[in-house]
Amino acid sequence: MGTLCVYCGSNAGTGFDYVGAARALGHRIAEEGLRLVYGGARVGCMGAVADGALEAGGTVIGVLPEALRARELAHPGLSELHIVGSMHERKSLMADLSDGFVALPGGAGTLEEIFEMWTWAQLGHHAKPCAFLNVNGFYGALVGFLDQLVTTGFVKPAHRDMLIVADDPESLIEACRRYAPPQVAKWIGREER
């Protein structure tokens, strides 16, 4: 594994230092000798994860749609910045550039991005790890819901187990490095319920 993609909020969040947690993850990614791929912006947790990696001497690759660059959201200090035409192109390029995917706290866009990568993994489109950094218990309720998807028969246990959940950057990166995708069919049939 050489490159981690991080999805996270363009906002800072409230009630906890999510920006500090994002910066710490970026710093750890660089310390581990990994490259960071992220959404290319300078604001919120997105800017902080990039800043953390850059401060630690890491390589940071941003992928930003032209419409967002036009709003002057591009981070000015990145190792590379790819400008693309649409959000679809952004997600595709980020996936192609990355060896694993991590969700920091964020909103609907963060969830949509990590769940799309998890879905692609279930369908066999890639064999890369997908992980949640559970900063200050941020994803606790979501993890409970994901477990409910298994108990109600909508997700196979092996597919649920594909999602890594860790409370700190060190554990998360180590789990991503150890990840081995399950060998299981996607579909749940009547005989499996």
ABEGO torsion letter per residue (X at the ends): XABBBBBBBABAEBGBBAAAAAAAAAAAAAAAGBBBBBAGBABEAAAAAAAAAAAAGBBBBBBBBAAAAAAGABBAABABBBBBABAAAAAAAAAAABABBBBBBBBAAAAAAAAAAAAAAAAGABABBBBBBBBGGAAAAAAAAAAAAAAAGABBAAAAAABBBBABAAAAAAAAAABBBBBBBABBBAAAX
